[in-house]
Amino acid sequence: MTIPAYALEPLERFNEYAHSATDFFGVCMRSIESMQSMPRLIKVVGKLHKKSNPEWEDPEHDGLLAAADKDAEIAAKECAAGFPLLQEFTLVGFWGAFEAAIEDLVLGIISNEPTFLRAEPFSKVKIPLAEFEALTKDDRMRLLLRELQRLLRSDQRGGVNSFEMILDSVNLSGVVAEEIKKAIWEMHHVRNLIVHRGSCVDRTFAESCPELGLKVGDRMKASRRQVAHYVASLLEYGVLIEERLAARYPADERASS
């Protein structure tokens, strides 16, 4: 048998998101860079019109030039700073997409391989029967996973550990290279700082990521290189999970099916 779609498709969707997001943010950066040249372009066009027709006047020209000057000023600041807002959007977006992929992967497995529901840790999950019976199958599985995450406190583990906890519930946990663990640990904490603290460093962040050298009250500004390293590590981790899936459904079974 091949890796079932319910297990593989969440990771494939994440990979598609990664390609689309990378292309989109690349276009955004190039567009912002090009805005710096727009005032000059508008001025040259105006001069050409004047040269061919000394009586030429365009009431919209001054307004376009003023708007272009303002956009160019903003663009220059963004470029000089390394596109901080785009870096934040990239980091937060990738983390959310990967988090959703892992949850959907586990949901697909427990929905189609119910033996996991009769074993630990799912057997320890307590849900009122009336509430459970009132839900559709999909909502039941989502409720089970949400309660399991709360039981395991996986959201408090940080980095790779938060994913490994729920992957372990369906026998998909394993060894992760220290470099990848370190990068995803930092990415998780930077993401939380952006979303919950407006990028302002607090004590928890300073203590959790001492190698970044930031003090309480500093503003976290993730660089393009830093975000690229985080995203690459997340993609590598995704490949590792796909390898675990391949091992879960052995090659001899795939060949014989």
N, C-alpha and C positions, 0 to 999 in steps of 0.2 A: 504493500500500500504506500501511496505517496503521503507526504505531510498533509493532513487534512486542511481544507480551506479555512475552517473555523479557527485554526491555530495560526496559519501562515498569513492570512489576509490582513490582520491588524498590523503586522510588521511591514507588509508590502504597502499598505496605505501610508504608513509613516515614511517609508522611503520615497513615495510619490510626493508627499508633502515636503520632504527635505529638498528634492530637486526643484519643485515649484517655488518654494520659499527662497532658496538660494538664487534662482534666476530673478525672482521679483526684487529682492533686496539689491541685487547687482544693478538692475535697471534703475532703481531708485537712486542709488549712489551716483551712477553716471548722469542721471538727469539733474540731480542737484549740482554736480560739478559743472554741467553745461550751462546752468542758469547764470553763472558768473559772467558769461560772455554776452548775454542777451542785451544789456544796455548799449554796449558798443555796436552790436548788430543793428539795433533800432536807430541809433544815431547815424550810422552809415547809410541805411535805407533813406532816412530823412534827407541827408546831404545829396544823395543821388537824385531824389525827387526835385530838390531845389536846383540842382545843376541843370536838369533837363527842362525845368519849368520854374523860373524865378518867382512866379506868382503862386506857386503851390502852397497850400495850407491844409492841414489836417487837424481838426480840433481834438481828435482822439490821440494824436501823436504824443503830446505832452503827458497825457494820462498814462499811456502805455509805457513811456519812458520812466515816469515816476514809479509805477508799479514794478517795472523791471529792476530799477535801482534798489528798491526795497527787498525784492526777492534775491537779488545778487548779494546784498549785504548779509541776509540770513544764510544763504548758501555758503558764503565764504566762512562764516563762523562755524557752520556744521562741518565743512571740509577740514578746517584748521583743527577742530576738536576731535576729528576722527569719527564723525557721524554718531554721536552718543545715543540719540533717540533710536536710530535704526538698530544699533547694537542691542539696546534694551528690548525692542520689539522682537528682534531675532531670537534672543536668548529665551525670553518668556514664551514665545510661540513654539519653539522647538521643545522646550520642556513640557508644555501642556500637551503637545501632539504625541510625545513619547509616553507620557503618563497614561493617556487615553489608550494608546496601542497596547500597553502591558495589561491594563485592566480588561480590554476587549479580548485579548488573547486568553486570559484566565477565564473570563466569562464563557468564551467559546468552548473551552475544554470542559468546564464543569457542567455546561448545558448538554454536551454530547457524550461525556464520559462520566455518568452519575456515580460510579464507584467511589470517586473522590469525596462525594458528599457524605458517604457513610463512614469515612475515616477522619482521623484528626488532620488538621485542626478544625475542619468544618463541623464535625460532630459536637464540638464544644460551643458552637454558636447558638444562642438562645433568642428565639423570635416568637412573639405571641402567635398562636395558631390562627386566630381569627384574622389577624393582619396579613399573615402569609397566604391564607386561602383566598383572600379577596384580590390578590394580584395575578397578573398574567405570568406565564412561565419566565419571560424575559425579565420582568420586573422582580420576580422572586429571586432569580439568580443575581441581579444587581444588588438587591437588598442583602442577600447572603454575603456577597463580596464586601459590601460596605460595612456590615457588622463584623466580618472577619478582620478587616483592616483596623476597625476600632478596637477589637479584642487584642490584636497583635500590636497595636499602637505603631503600625508601620509608618504612618506619616511623621512620627517623631524620631525615626531612625536616621534619616538623612542620607542623601546620595544613593549609591547603589543598594545599600542595605534596605531602603524602603521598598525597592523593587524585588530584591531577593527574598524578602519575607513572604510576599504573596506568590512569587514563582515557586517557592518551596512547597506551598500548599498543593501544587499539582506536579510535584517532583521535577521541577525545571530549574532549580537553583544549581549553582556550581561555583567554580573558582573564577575570579576576575582579576586581571592584572592590576598591580598596585597603581600604575600610572593612570589607568582608566578610572579606578576607584577614586583617586585623588582629584582628578579633573571633574568628575560628576559630583563629588562631594562639594567642591567649590561652586560648581554651577547651580546646584540646588540651593545653597545658601545665598548666592548672588541673586537668584531668581526671587527667593523669599524677601530679600532686602528691597528689591525693586518694587515688588507687588505690595508688600505690607508696610514698608518703612520709607517709601519714596526715595530709595537709594541712599538714605542717611544711615551711616554705620552705627549700630548699637553694640552693647557689650557682648551679646550672644554671637553676633557675626565676628567681632574682633577676636573673640576667644576660639571660635570654630575655624577661622581661616587666618591664623597668625602669620603665615608665610606671605600674605598679601601686604603686610606692613601697614595696615590702616588702623587709625585710632577712633575711639568713640566720638561721633560728631562729624567725622570726615564724610565726604560724598563719594560713593562708589561710582567710578566711571570705567566700565569695562571697555577695553580696547578692541579693535577689530581682530588683532592677533589672538587675544585672549578668548573672545567669543568663538572664533574659528577653531581654536583648540578644544573648547568645551563641546562644540557641535560635532567635531570629528570623533571625540571620545564617545559621545552618545551613539553615533552611527556605528562605531566599532563594537560597542556593547550590544547593539541591535543585531549585528552579524553574529556575535557570540551566542545570542539566544537562538538565532536561526540554526546554528550548528548543534545546539542542544536538542532542538526539535528534530533535526535530521537523525541524531543518535537515538532519539526516542522511538522513531519509526525506522528500524534498521534497513540497510540496503538490500539484504536478502529478502525481506518481506516485500520491498518495493519491486524487486525483480520478479518475484513469484506471483504478484497480483496481476 
